[in-house]
Amino acid sequence: MIKNILIFFLFFCFHSSIKAQLQVFSLSDLDILIEELVTQELLGCNVDISNVQYIGNDNSLGRFTYNDICDVNFGIDRGMIMTSGLVTNALGPNNNTSSGFDYNIQYQNQFVVDYLLDHDVIVDGVDLFDASGVEFDLTTPNDIKLFFEMVYGSEEYMEWISPFYNDAFCFFVSEINGDVDPNFDSVPINIMETGYLLNSNSQCDIINKPISAWTIRPYSNNFNSPAINECLYIDNPDGDFCDAIGYDGYTKPMEFSLDLMSEANYHIMIIVSDASSGNNAGGLDSGVFIKKNIQNAFSNIDFIWSEPEFTQSNNSLGLSVSFTNISAVNINENILYSWDFNNDSIIDSNEPNPIYVFEDEGSYIVNLTMQDVCTGATQSISYELWVAVYDNTIINENSNDISLFPNPADNYVTIQHGLEGAVLIQIFDLSGQNIYNKHSYNDNIMVIISDFNPGIYNIVIIDYNQSITYRKKMIVI
């Protein structure tokens, strides 16, 4: 008698309750070069950078980690932090509403000054101080799209909302040594203005402005300043909103992108600075949390599996299953795949699409972990796998006990059967791919098929009580 092995998966996920905590590490604390910091936290391994320069104090640039989310409004788990003062001023609790540290060093860059003047962030006569800025040249071997996520926070909220000057953040991109990319030339463009947001909030009209406390704000009594881009702002006085963040206010995570061409040479300038007038060289500080969005590496992590095939090994019968990674993966990323097929914390395969043989009956937990080996970002997904034996010597192709309607179908199909007890319903496409599994005690089951491609499918119903497999054809139109 031929034995078959039945396999189905139930999705489950793990949740943990971890107190929100922000940790920062300044460049003076990290045993890495600026090039490594920028590559690991901001750009990834698939670009080449050179001529890296840093303008600022080693205590104003660094790395941050954040292990929880404050009411889903601060969702960046790690990245690079840049501040106009000390990176430690970003730490909560916010028990100082006027935090700042003055290096009293003027930042002399006429292009940046003129840009902020033209965009009404500062007025004539205002100087920039205590800047934290990274500049470098960039090339890439392939045409790629980088995604960034960033949060701007400031102690200028709400004490100093001024039409005269506010701290600002810019991410300038220009093309050098030629004109290959039609989107850039020798004049730097700030790709992180609010008008370039990928996740703009429909609760307010987004007005295109540079990122600063003046251009993202609620109404302020200071100078009776009306709100602008207010839906991007989160008020955090005295740490009332998020005790982990030290700034009086900060923005919601904002997403931006940058398209790069393989034949082009780019120059990048990322800068955050104080603005001041007269003898007040520093003042209330601001900071930026920024990272390369891991969605650029992989998103919607998931995998599917093939219809089981039998294999004979050492006189024992096993079930060979092909696993296929269907995660959204950027082909330019350096991804490490780690598969654990039996929940023993031992990696069984590093292949993107492995084949594994299950030898014994029982319950298994199959886990896939994907890691960006450049940034260290990881995502995991697990399924519970139940392997059981049933007798499939009887395959009933045309039983009147099973009915499908409508058939042909387009949006849904209802499966009715007169079987008692537990049954397993599976749907396979003509290639043998298992695309649906449902373990049920009901004799009337509706299956949504609106996302199925038109074609012919096999619906398989396994009756545990009688050890019979029923099979019906379904046509999707």
Backbone torsions as a table, in degrees:
resi	resn	phi	psi	omega
1	MET	NA	129.0	179.7
2	ILE	-79.9	132.8	176.9
3	LYS	-104.1	145.6	175.9
4	ASN	-121.8	160.0	-179.0
5	ILE	-118.8	128.4	-176.3
6	LEU	-95.1	138.2	-175.7
7	ILE	-137.8	129.8	168.8
8	PHE	-146.9	159.5	-172.4
9	PHE	-120.9	142.4	171.1
10	LEU	-119.5	126.3	-179.9
11	PHE	-75.6	137.9	172.8
12	PHE	-145.2	159.2	179.2
13	CYS	-139.9	160.1	-178.2
14	PHE	-106.9	140.0	176.1
15	HIS	-124.6	143.2	176.5
16	SER	-133.5	148.0	-179.7
17	SER	-103.3	107.4	-177.5
18	ILE	-122.7	131.3	179.3
19	LYS	-62.3	135.8	-179.4
20	ALA	-60.0	131.4	-178.7
21	GLN	-150.4	130.7	174.6
22	LEU	-105.5	132.9	174.5
23	GLN	-124.2	138.5	178.1
24	VAL	-127.0	146.7	179.2
25	PHE	-134.5	113.9	-178.5
26	SER	-73.9	164.1	179.4
27	LEU	-59.3	-30.9	178.6
28	SER	-70.6	-19.7	177.8
29	ASP	-90.8	-21.0	-174.3
30	LEU	-94.2	136.8	179.3
31	ASP	-92.9	54.4	179.0
32	ILE	-139.1	161.5	175.0
33	LEU	-82.7	161.0	177.8
34	ILE	-60.5	-37.5	178.3
35	GLU	-57.3	-41.1	-179.7
36	GLU	-68.4	-40.7	178.6
37	LEU	-61.2	-46.8	-178.5
38	VAL	-64.9	-41.3	-179.5
39	THR	-67.3	-47.5	-174.7
40	GLN	-68.6	-41.2	-171.3
41	GLU	-101.1	-17.7	-169.9
42	LEU	-122.4	-40.5	-168.8
43	LEU	-113.3	-31.7	-173.1
44	GLY	86.5	179.7	-171.7
45	CYS	-87.7	-5.3	-169.9
46	ASN	-97.9	17.4	171.8
47	VAL	-129.8	157.9	177.9
48	ASP	-114.2	127.7	178.6
49	ILE	-117.3	150.9	-179.4
50	SER	-150.5	170.4	177.9
51	ASN	52.6	45.1	-177.6
52	VAL	-75.3	130.9	176.4
53	GLN	-131.8	142.9	175.7
54	TYR	-120.4	131.3	176.9
55	ILE	-111.8	112.6	179.4
56	GLY	142.5	-176.9	-179.2
57	ASN	-90.4	145.8	-179.1
58	ASP	-63.1	-17.0	177.9
59	ASN	-89.1	2.8	-179.1
60	SER	-107.5	-1.9	-179.1
61	LEU	-134.5	143.7	178.9
62	GLY	177.8	-156.9	-178.5
63	ARG	-118.9	148.1	174.5
64	PHE	-130.2	154.0	169.6
65	THR	-130.9	148.4	-177.2
66	TYR	-145.2	115.2	-167.2
67	ASN	-100.2	13.1	175.6
68	ASP	-158.2	176.0	-176.7
69	ILE	-121.0	129.7	176.4
70	CYS	-83.5	98.0	179.2
71	ASP	49.2	41.3	176.9
72	VAL	56.2	19.1	-179.5
73	ASN	-103.5	-8.6	173.3
74	PHE	-132.1	92.5	-168.9
75	GLY	-107.5	13.2	-177.8
76	ILE	-89.9	119.8	-172.1
77	ASP	-85.7	-22.9	179.1
78	ARG	-166.2	167.9	177.8
79	GLY	157.2	-158.6	-179.9
80	MET	-102.2	137.4	177.0
81	ILE	-114.9	134.0	177.5
82	MET	-127.7	132.0	-178.0
83	THR	-135.7	157.8	174.5
84	SER	-86.6	0.1	176.5
85	GLY	-136.1	-122.1	178.3
86	LEU	-99.8	139.1	177.0
87	VAL	-62.9	-27.0	-179.2
88	THR	-68.4	-18.7	177.6
89	ASN	-69.7	-12.6	177.2
90	ALA	-78.0	-13.3	-176.1
91	LEU	-77.2	137.6	171.8
92	GLY	-84.8	172.9	2.5
93	PRO	-74.9	157.4	-177.9
94	ASN	-84.3	77.7	-178.8
95	ASN	-100.8	12.0	176.8
96	ASN	-138.9	107.5	-174.9
97	THR	-79.6	-2.5	-178.4
98	SER	-133.7	49.8	-175.9
99	SER	-75.9	140.1	177.6
100	GLY	-174.2	157.5	176.9
101	PHE	-141.2	126.2	-175.1
102	ASP	-102.4	118.0	169.4
103	TYR	-86.1	-19.9	179.5
104	ASN	59.3	40.5	179.2
105	ILE	-115.5	120.0	-178.6
106	GLN	-76.3	138.9	176.3
107	TYR	-99.8	110.4	-174.3
108	GLN	-103.3	94.8	176.3
109	ASN	-142.0	101.5	-172.6
110	GLN	-64.8	-32.2	178.8
111	PHE	-62.5	-46.0	-179.5
112	VAL	-65.1	-42.3	177.9
113	VAL	-59.2	-48.3	-179.4
114	ASP	-62.7	-38.9	178.9
115	TYR	-61.5	-47.3	-179.8
116	LEU	-67.1	-33.4	174.3
117	LEU	-64.1	-47.9	-177.8
118	ASP	-62.8	-26.6	-176.8
119	HIS	-104.9	16.4	171.1
120	ASP	61.5	31.2	174.2
121	VAL	-89.9	-31.8	173.7
122	ILE	-132.1	167.7	176.2
123	VAL	-113.2	169.4	-178.0
124	ASP	-60.9	136.9	-179.6
125	GLY	98.2	-8.7	179.0
126	VAL	-86.5	139.0	177.7
127	ASP	-111.2	160.3	177.6
128	LEU	-102.6	139.7	-178.3
129	PHE	-135.0	160.7	168.8
130	ASP	50.2	46.6	-177.5
131	ALA	-75.9	149.8	168.3
132	SER	-121.1	111.8	-173.2
133	GLY	-140.2	140.0	177.1
134	VAL	-120.7	130.3	177.0
135	GLU	-127.4	144.8	177.6
136	PHE	-165.9	161.8	172.3
137	ASP	-95.1	151.5	-173.0
138	LEU	-142.1	136.3	169.8
139	THR	-135.9	162.5	178.7
140	THR	-140.9	139.6	-179.8
141	PRO	-73.6	-15.9	-178.8
142	ASN	-134.0	154.5	171.1
143	ASP	-67.8	120.8	-178.0
144	ILE	-138.1	163.9	175.2
145	LYS	-121.1	120.6	176.8
146	LEU	-96.9	141.2	175.9
147	PHE	-116.6	140.2	-179.9
148	PHE	-127.7	149.7	174.3
149	GLU	-128.3	135.0	-176.2
150	MET	-147.4	153.5	174.6
151	VAL	-129.9	132.2	176.2
152	TYR	-106.3	128.9	176.5
153	GLY	-127.0	153.8	-176.3
154	SER	-154.8	146.5	170.4
155	GLU	-82.8	-6.6	176.1
156	GLU	-71.1	-22.6	171.5
157	TYR	-72.6	133.3	-16.7
158	MET	-104.9	14.2	-176.2
159	GLU	-66.1	-36.1	-172.8
160	TRP	-133.0	81.7	171.1
161	ILE	-104.8	101.3	-164.7
162	SER	-123.9	137.6	173.4
163	PRO	-77.5	-0.2	-176.7
164	PHE	-97.0	-44.2	176.5
165	TYR	-167.0	145.2	174.4
166	ASN	-148.0	157.2	175.7
167	ASP	-63.5	145.8	-176.0
168	ALA	-139.6	157.9	177.3
169	PHE	-126.8	138.0	179.4
170	CYS	-140.0	148.4	176.3
171	PHE	-128.6	92.3	-174.2
172	PHE	-89.9	140.0	176.4
173	VAL	-131.1	133.8	174.8
174	SER	-140.2	161.7	176.9
175	GLU	-104.5	137.6	-177.1
176	ILE	-124.7	158.6	175.4
177	ASN	57.6	41.6	177.9
178	GLY	138.4	176.6	-180.0
179	ASP	-136.1	76.3	-177.9
180	VAL	-95.1	-46.2	-176.3
181	ASP	-83.5	118.9	-178.5
182	PRO	-68.2	-13.9	-178.1
183	ASN	-85.3	-13.6	-176.3
184	PHE	-138.3	154.6	170.9
185	ASP	-141.7	-156.2	-174.9
186	SER	-73.5	-14.8	178.9
187	VAL	-89.4	119.2	-176.8
188	PRO	-60.7	142.1	176.7
189	ILE	-117.8	132.4	176.1
190	ASN	-82.3	107.0	-176.7
191	ILE	-81.0	-3.0	-178.7
192	MET	-116.7	47.4	165.4
193	GLU	-85.7	156.5	-174.6
194	THR	-62.7	-25.5	178.9
195	GLY	-69.9	-14.7	179.7
196	TYR	-96.6	8.5	-178.4
197	LEU	-59.4	137.4	173.7
198	LEU	-87.2	-22.1	-176.5
199	ASN	-121.4	47.2	-178.9
200	SER	-62.1	142.1	-176.1
201	ASN	-91.5	128.4	-176.1
202	SER	-75.2	-3.4	-179.4
203	GLN	-71.6	-13.8	176.1
204	CYS	-150.0	160.7	176.5
205	ASP	-77.4	123.7	178.5
206	ILE	-81.5	119.9	176.6
207	ILE	-99.5	129.0	-175.2
208	ASN	-69.4	117.2	179.9
209	LYS	-148.8	158.9	167.6
210	PRO	-63.8	164.6	-178.5
211	ILE	-87.4	118.8	178.9
212	SER	-163.3	171.0	177.3
213	ALA	-68.7	-19.4	179.6
214	TRP	-84.4	-29.5	-173.0
215	THR	-99.2	-10.5	172.6
216	ILE	-130.1	103.1	-171.6
217	ARG	-162.4	156.8	166.3
218	PRO	-86.5	-176.7	174.1
219	TYR	-61.4	141.0	179.4
220	SER	-129.0	139.8	175.0
221	ASN	-68.2	-21.9	176.9
222	ASN	-65.2	113.1	178.3
223	PHE	61.4	20.6	-178.6
224	ASN	49.7	48.3	-174.8
225	SER	-77.7	121.9	178.3
226	PRO	-70.7	160.6	179.4
227	ALA	-69.0	150.6	174.2
228	ILE	-147.8	131.0	-177.5
229	ASN	51.3	38.8	-171.4
230	GLU	-65.3	-27.6	-177.6
231	CYS	-68.9	-9.9	176.7
232	LEU	-92.1	-2.6	-170.4
233	TYR	-104.5	143.3	174.5
234	ILE	-125.8	123.0	-179.5
235	ASP	-83.8	133.4	-176.0
236	ASN	-137.1	48.2	-178.8
237	PRO	-65.5	132.6	178.2
238	ASP	57.1	23.1	-179.4
239	GLY	70.4	19.9	-177.4
240	ASP	-62.6	-35.1	-176.2
241	PHE	-86.3	-48.0	-178.5
242	CYS	-139.9	106.6	-175.2
243	ASP	-66.4	-17.2	-177.9
244	ALA	-80.2	-18.3	-174.9
245	ILE	-104.3	134.1	-175.3
246	GLY	-89.1	-8.4	-177.2
247	TYR	-84.7	149.2	-179.5
248	ASP	-67.5	-23.0	177.2
249	GLY	-159.6	156.0	177.3
250	TYR	-156.1	167.9	-177.3
251	THR	-91.0	160.6	167.5
252	LYS	-67.7	157.7	177.1
253	PRO	-56.8	129.2	-178.4
254	MET	-115.7	134.5	-175.9
255	GLU	-107.9	135.9	178.4
256	PHE	-135.4	165.4	178.9
257	SER	-137.5	162.0	179.2
258	LEU	-144.0	119.0	175.8
259	ASP	-89.9	131.6	-179.3
260	LEU	-123.2	140.4	178.1
261	MET	-106.8	143.2	-173.2
262	SER	-67.1	-26.4	-176.5
263	GLU	-89.2	-5.7	-173.4
264	ALA	-97.7	156.6	174.0
265	ASN	-117.0	127.6	-174.2
266	TYR	-117.5	154.6	169.6
267	HIS	-121.0	132.0	-177.5
268	ILE	-115.5	136.2	174.8
269	MET	-134.8	114.8	-179.3
270	ILE	-114.1	125.2	-169.5
271	ILE	-145.6	137.3	167.2
272	VAL	-130.5	138.0	-174.8
273	SER	-151.5	156.4	168.1
274	ASP	-75.9	153.8	169.9
275	ALA	-125.7	140.2	-175.9
276	SER	-156.0	164.3	-178.5
277	SER	-134.2	143.9	177.3
278	GLY	74.9	-141.6	-176.2
279	ASN	-83.5	-9.7	-179.2
280	ASN	-82.8	90.3	-170.8
281	ALA	-78.6	-23.2	-179.0
282	GLY	-124.9	-131.5	176.9
283	GLY	135.7	-146.0	-178.6
284	LEU	-71.2	129.8	-172.1
285	ASP	-92.3	162.2	177.3
286	SER	-133.9	160.3	179.7
287	GLY	-146.6	157.2	-179.4
288	VAL	-127.9	127.9	171.8
289	PHE	-101.2	121.7	-174.8
290	ILE	-142.1	142.7	178.7
291	LYS	-151.2	159.6	167.7
292	LYS	-73.9	126.7	-177.8
293	ASN	-67.0	123.5	-178.3
294	ILE	-65.0	-15.3	176.1
295	GLN	-63.0	-19.5	176.1
296	ASN	-68.4	-26.3	-179.0
297	ALA	-88.7	-50.7	178.6
298	PHE	-157.5	142.7	178.5
299	SER	-143.9	157.5	-178.8
300	ASN	50.6	50.7	-176.7
301	ILE	-59.6	129.1	-177.0
302	ASP	-166.3	163.8	174.0
303	PHE	-147.3	158.0	176.4
304	ILE	-124.8	175.9	-175.8
305	TRP	-139.8	161.0	-177.3
306	SER	-89.4	169.5	170.4
307	GLU	-65.0	134.6	-176.2
308	PRO	-59.6	142.8	173.1
309	GLU	-125.0	142.0	-175.0
310	PHE	-88.4	146.9	178.3
311	THR	-139.3	147.2	178.6
312	GLN	-107.2	123.2	-179.3
313	SER	-141.3	121.1	179.6
314	ASN	53.8	42.4	177.6
315	ASN	64.1	17.2	176.1
316	SER	-122.5	144.7	-177.5
317	LEU	-87.4	133.7	178.5
318	GLY	-134.3	167.3	-179.7
319	LEU	-113.1	117.6	179.3
320	SER	-92.3	122.0	-178.3
321	VAL	-121.8	131.0	175.1
322	SER	-94.3	126.3	178.7
323	PHE	-103.4	134.9	-178.8
324	THR	-123.2	123.6	178.4
325	ASN	-77.2	121.6	178.9
326	ILE	-113.4	19.5	177.3
327	SER	-66.5	152.0	174.7
328	ALA	-78.0	103.8	-173.8
329	VAL	-118.7	130.3	173.2
330	ASN	-73.5	122.5	-174.4
331	ILE	-64.5	-15.2	179.4
332	ASN	-87.7	-4.2	-176.5
333	GLU	-83.9	155.1	175.6
334	ASN	-97.8	94.6	-174.1
335	ILE	-109.0	131.6	172.8
336	LEU	-101.1	124.4	178.9
337	TYR	-100.0	130.2	179.2
338	SER	-129.2	117.2	-178.5
339	TRP	-110.9	131.0	171.7
340	ASP	-121.6	112.2	-172.5
341	PHE	-92.1	-11.1	-176.6
342	ASN	-136.1	20.9	171.2
343	ASN	57.8	37.1	177.3
344	ASP	-107.6	11.8	179.3
345	SER	64.5	15.5	175.0
346	ILE	-107.2	128.8	-178.8
347	ILE	-73.6	121.5	-178.6
348	ASP	-91.8	-23.0	-179.0
349	SER	-159.9	146.4	172.1
350	ASN	-114.1	13.2	178.0
351	GLU	-76.3	147.0	175.2
352	PRO	-63.4	-36.7	-175.9
353	ASN	-134.2	79.5	-172.9
354	PRO	-84.0	168.0	171.0
355	ILE	-119.2	133.4	-178.8
356	TYR	-133.3	144.6	179.9
357	VAL	-108.6	118.7	174.0
358	PHE	-91.7	121.8	-173.4
359	GLU	-94.4	-31.2	-173.2
360	ASP	-118.5	155.7	172.6
361	GLU	-69.4	158.3	176.2
362	GLY	138.7	-170.3	-178.9
363	SER	-104.7	132.5	179.6
364	TYR	-126.4	149.6	171.0
365	ILE	-112.0	119.6	180.0
366	VAL	-103.7	125.1	-176.5
367	ASN	-123.5	133.7	171.6
368	LEU	-115.8	126.3	173.9
369	THR	-118.4	129.5	176.6
370	MET	-114.5	132.3	-177.9
371	GLN	-128.2	131.9	168.9
372	ASP	-78.3	107.3	-172.7
373	VAL	-68.3	-13.7	177.6
374	CYS	-83.9	-52.8	-176.3
375	THR	-90.2	-17.6	-176.4
376	GLY	84.5	-2.6	-179.6
377	ALA	-66.7	137.5	-178.7
378	THR	-131.6	151.8	169.8
379	GLN	-140.8	147.2	-178.5
380	SER	-134.3	155.5	172.4
381	ILE	-145.0	144.1	-178.3
382	SER	-132.3	146.3	172.3
383	TYR	-128.4	145.8	172.8
384	GLU	-90.5	128.5	-177.2
385	LEU	-112.6	121.5	177.3
386	TRP	-108.8	120.4	-180.0
387	VAL	-109.4	121.9	179.8
388	ALA	-136.2	161.7	-178.1
389	VAL	-105.4	135.8	172.2
390	TYR	-140.0	161.7	-177.2
391	ASP	-93.9	118.9	-179.3
392	ASN	-114.9	30.2	178.6
393	THR	-65.5	-23.4	179.0
394	ILE	-106.7	118.7	173.8
395	ILE	-118.7	110.9	-177.3
396	ASN	-96.0	112.2	-174.4
397	GLU	-86.0	-30.1	-168.9
398	ASN	-132.2	38.7	-176.8
399	SER	-69.1	138.7	175.4
400	ASN	-74.7	-9.4	178.2
401	ASP	-71.3	-16.5	-175.4
402	ILE	-115.4	131.4	176.2
403	SER	-137.0	146.4	177.6
404	LEU	-123.2	134.3	172.7
405	PHE	-154.4	143.1	-9.8
406	PRO	-72.0	159.8	177.6
407	ASN	-154.3	102.4	14.0
408	PRO	-67.2	155.0	-177.0
409	ALA	-132.5	160.8	176.9
410	ASP	-129.0	-49.7	-176.5
411	ASN	-98.5	-34.8	-179.3
412	TYR	-154.5	162.7	172.6
413	VAL	-137.1	139.3	176.3
414	THR	-104.6	127.1	-179.8
415	ILE	-105.8	120.8	177.3
416	GLN	-116.8	139.1	177.7
417	HIS	-146.0	155.4	179.4
418	GLY	-103.1	27.8	-176.2
419	LEU	-87.6	151.3	-179.8
420	GLU	-104.9	146.3	177.5
421	GLY	81.2	-161.5	-174.1
422	ALA	-76.4	139.8	173.5
423	VAL	-134.4	157.6	172.7
424	LEU	-115.7	127.2	178.1
425	ILE	-108.8	126.1	178.7
426	GLN	-128.4	148.8	175.4
427	ILE	-125.1	132.1	179.9
428	PHE	-123.6	142.0	171.0
429	ASP	-84.2	178.5	-174.5
430	LEU	-68.5	-18.1	176.1
431	SER	-80.7	-4.9	-178.2
432	GLY	91.8	3.9	-179.4
433	GLN	-73.4	126.6	176.9
434	ASN	-79.0	114.2	-175.1
435	ILE	-116.2	-1.5	179.9
436	TYR	-155.4	134.8	175.7
437	ASN	-138.4	131.1	175.1
438	LYS	-147.9	122.9	176.9
439	HIS	-94.9	120.9	-168.4
440	SER	-144.3	153.6	171.1
441	TYR	-108.5	-1.9	-179.0
442	ASN	-85.9	150.7	178.5
443	ASP	-101.7	8.4	179.2
444	ASN	-141.1	108.2	-172.0
445	ILE	-127.6	128.3	176.1
446	MET	-100.0	132.0	179.3
447	VAL	-119.2	124.3	176.3
448	ILE	-77.7	125.2	-176.6
449	ILE	-124.4	18.5	-175.1
450	SER	-62.8	-23.5	179.7
451	ASP	-97.7	6.2	176.0
452	PHE	-77.2	143.2	173.7
453	ASN	-74.6	147.6	176.8
454	PRO	-57.5	141.0	-179.7
455	GLY	154.8	-169.4	-178.9
456	ILE	-104.4	135.4	-178.9
457	TYR	-128.6	150.9	173.6
458	ASN	-99.9	122.1	172.9
459	ILE	-99.7	121.7	-177.2
460	VAL	-112.1	128.1	176.7
461	ILE	-120.3	123.7	-177.8
462	ILE	-106.6	118.6	179.4
463	ASP	-94.2	110.0	-177.8
464	TYR	-68.2	-37.5	-175.2
465	ASN	-62.3	-44.9	-175.8
466	GLN	-101.9	0.0	-179.3
467	SER	54.0	47.1	-179.8
468	ILE	-122.7	140.0	174.4
469	THR	-106.0	126.9	176.1
470	TYR	-106.9	145.1	-179.0
471	ARG	-137.2	132.9	178.2
472	LYS	-131.0	149.1	175.4
473	LYS	-91.3	137.8	176.2
474	MET	-125.4	136.4	178.3
475	ILE	-109.0	126.3	176.9
476	VAL	-106.2	128.0	-178.2
477	ILE	-110.7	NA	NA
